[in-house]
Amino acid sequence: LMDLIGEGSIGLMHAVKKYNPNIGVRFSGYAKLWIKAYIQEYIIRTWSLVKIGTTVAQKKLFFHLRKAKEAIL
């Protein structure tokens, strides 16, 4: 959990650096995209078969993550 919070913070810092108020988008919406991107990228980068869940919902989640990881690589 702390790793995800750290990645979200990095995404927020990146959003602060790149934000341009002249583009007509609220900072909160802009930052949300960067935070989400950094967290998702971290999950895909550190995901392994050992972490596969046991419930149906967890299996669905990890199946979709595997598809996303294969699409990226």
C-alpha positions in Angstrom: 0.0 0.0 0.0 2.8 2.4 0.8 4.4 1.7 -2.6 1.1 2.7 -4.3 0.9 5.9 -2.3 4.5 6.7 -3.2 3.8 6.1 -6.9 0.7 8.3 -6.6 2.8 11.1 -5.1 5.3 10.8 -7.9 2.4 11.1 -10.4 1.2 14.2 -8.5 4.7 15.8 -8.7 4.8 15.1 -12.4 1.4 16.7 -12.9 2.5 19.8 -10.9 5.6 20.2 -13.2 3.7 19.7 -16.5 0.4 21.6 -15.7 -0.5 24.5 -17.9 -3.5 26.5 -16.7 -4.0 27.9 -20.2 -5.2 24.6 -21.5 -8.6 24.9 -19.9 -8.5 21.9 -17.6 -8.8 21.9 -13.9 -5.7 20.8 -12.1 -7.5 18.1 -10.1 -8.6 16.4 -13.3 -5.2 16.7 -14.9 -3.5 15.4 -11.8 -5.9 12.5 -11.5 -4.8 11.2 -14.9 -1.1 11.3 -14.0 -1.6 9.7 -10.6 -3.7 6.9 -12.1 -1.1 6.4 -14.8 1.8 6.1 -12.4 -0.1 3.7 -10.1 -1.2 1.5 -13.0 2.2 1.4 -14.5 3.7 0.4 -11.1 1.2 -2.4 -10.7 1.9 -3.7 -14.2 5.7 -3.4 -13.6 5.7 -5.3 -10.3 2.9 -7.8 -11.1 3.9 -11.5 -11.0 2.1 -14.8 -11.2 2.8 -15.4 -7.5 0.4 -12.6 -6.6 -2.7 -14.1 -8.4 -5.8 -13.7 -6.2 -8.1 -16.4 -5.1 -11.5 -14.8 -5.4 -13.3 -14.5 -8.7 -13.1 -10.7 -8.6 -9.3 -10.8 -8.0 -8.8 -13.3 -10.8 -10.7 -11.0 -13.2 -8.6 -8.0 -12.1 -5.3 -9.9 -12.6 -6.4 -11.3 -16.0 -7.1 -7.8 -17.2 -3.7 -6.6 -15.9 -1.9 -9.5 -17.7 -3.6 -8.4 -20.9 -2.6 -4.8 -20.4 1.0 -5.9 -19.6 1.2 -7.9 -22.8 -0.2 -5.1 -24.8 2.4 -2.7 -23.4 5.3 -5.1 -23.9 
